[in-house]
Amino acid sequence: MVHARWYSRITVGVVMTSCLLLSGCSEDETIKAKGQQSIQLVKAYAAEELGFSVVSNIQKMSEDSGRQGDKWEYNDSSWQAGLPSQKDLMMEKLSQFFNTFRPSGDYWVKFTYKNKAGSHEAMWDVNIYTKKVTPKNDVAKSLSPAATPKS
């Protein structure tokens, strides 16, 4: 009986400490900075060294469509980033206090724009540590530079 009370007090203490550390699980400055880093990785993503980047593809496609009378509407707030899950958020928060917790570095990045056909959303997965960028839907694939096969 004594052990059960002791164990439940420890459990309550751990839960309360976790809640305090994770309180306001809204984005803090570190997470915002890493989100901005993931957006910059997507914008600069090029399939090969001499290829065009995502942001230059967006600009070119937007200009080409605009000349054909189909203007794209987007701005800096069209770019968003976040952590893929609550677990990733917890690991990110805990890693700021304890070096035994290592965040995965995985983020999602979303770019939205509007044209005559309606609203479009491109999604990428990004790892800020390995610098790996992966288009997740057809819109992202169309905006991402395609790798040319090496002969």
C-alpha positions in Angstrom: 0.0 0.0 0.0 2.8 2.4 0.8 4.5 1.6 -2.5 1.3 2.3 -4.4 1.0 5.8 -2.8 4.6 6.5 -3.4 4.4 5.4 -7.0 1.2 7.5 -7.6 2.9 10.6 -6.1 5.9 10.1 -8.4 3.5 9.6 -11.4 1.6 12.8 -10.5 4.8 14.7 -10.0 6.1 13.6 -13.4 2.9 14.5 -15.1 2.7 17.9 -13.4 6.4 18.6 -14.3 5.7 17.6 -17.9 2.7 19.8 -18.0 4.7 22.8 -16.6 7.5 22.2 -19.1 5.1 21.8 -22.0 2.6 24.4 -20.8 1.6 26.7 -23.5 2.6 24.1 -26.1 2.1 26.8 -28.6 5.1 27.7 -30.6 8.0 29.2 -28.8 10.9 31.1 -30.4 13.0 28.0 -31.0 10.2 26.1 -32.7 9.3 29.2 -34.8 13.0 29.6 -35.8 13.2 25.9 -36.8 9.9 26.3 -38.7 11.3 29.3 -40.6 14.5 27.2 -41.3 12.3 24.5 -42.8 10.5 27.0 -45.0 13.9 28.3 -46.2 15.0 24.8 -47.0 11.9 24.2 -49.2 12.3 27.6 -50.9 15.9 26.8 -51.7 15.3 23.2 -52.6 16.8 22.2 -55.9 17.0 18.6 -57.2 20.5 19.1 -58.4 23.1 21.8 -58.0 22.4 23.6 -61.3 18.6 23.2 -61.1 16.1 25.9 -60.3 14.8 26.2 -56.7 11.2 25.9 -55.6 10.9 29.6 -55.1 12.2 30.4 -58.6 9.9 27.8 -60.1 6.9 29.4 -58.2 8.0 32.8 -59.5 8.4 31.6 -63.1 5.1 29.6 -63.2 3.3 32.6 -61.6 4.7 35.0 -64.2 3.9 32.6 -67.1 0.3 32.2 -65.8 0.0 35.9 -65.3 0.9 36.6 -68.9 -1.9 34.2 -69.9 -4.4 36.1 -67.8 -4.4 33.7 -64.8 -2.7 35.7 -62.0 -1.6 33.8 -58.9 -2.3 35.4 -55.5 0.2 34.6 -52.8 2.5 36.4 -50.3 4.9 35.7 -47.4 2.0 34.4 -45.2 1.3 31.8 -47.9 4.2 29.9 -46.4 3.6 27.9 -43.1 5.5 25.3 -41.2 4.9 23.1 -38.3 5.7 19.9 -36.5 4.0 16.7 -37.8 2.7 15.4 -34.5 2.1 16.2 -30.8 4.9 13.7 -30.0 7.3 15.8 -32.1 6.2 18.9 -30.3 6.8 17.2 -26.9 10.2 16.0 -27.9 11.1 19.4 -29.2 10.0 21.1 -26.0 11.7 18.5 -23.8 15.0 18.7 -25.8 15.2 22.3 -24.8 15.4 21.3 -21.1 17.0 17.9 -21.2 19.8 16.7 -23.5 18.6 13.1 -23.3 15.6 14.1 -25.5 16.5 14.5 -29.2 14.0 16.1 -31.6 13.7 14.4 -34.9 14.0 17.6 -36.9 10.9 16.7 -39.0 8.6 19.5 -40.1 5.9 20.0 -42.7 5.9 23.0 -44.9 2.8 24.3 -46.7 2.6 26.9 -49.6 -0.8 28.1 -50.7 -1.9 30.2 -53.7 -5.0 31.1 -55.6 -5.7 31.4 -59.3 -8.7 31.1 -61.6 -9.0 27.4 -60.8 -9.3 28.1 -57.0 -7.0 27.6 -54.0 -4.0 25.3 -54.2 -1.9 23.8 -51.4 1.5 22.3 -51.8 2.9 20.2 -49.0 6.5 19.1 -48.3 8.1 17.1 -45.5 11.4 18.5 -44.4 14.1 17.4 -42.0 16.1 20.4 -40.8 19.1 18.3 -39.7 19.6 16.1 -42.8 18.3 18.9 -45.1 16.0 16.4 -46.9 13.0 17.8 -48.6 10.2 15.6 -49.9 7.2 16.8 -51.9 4.1 15.2 -50.5 1.4 16.1 -53.1 1.0 16.7 -56.8 1.1 20.5 -56.3 4.4 20.3 -54.4 5.8 18.0 -57.1 4.8 20.4 -59.9 6.5 23.3 -58.0 9.6 21.3 -57.1 12.5 21.0 -59.5 12.6 17.6 -61.2 15.9 15.7 -61.2 17.2 15.0 -64.6 18.5 11.5 -65.2 22.2 11.2 -65.4 23.5 9.5 -68.5 
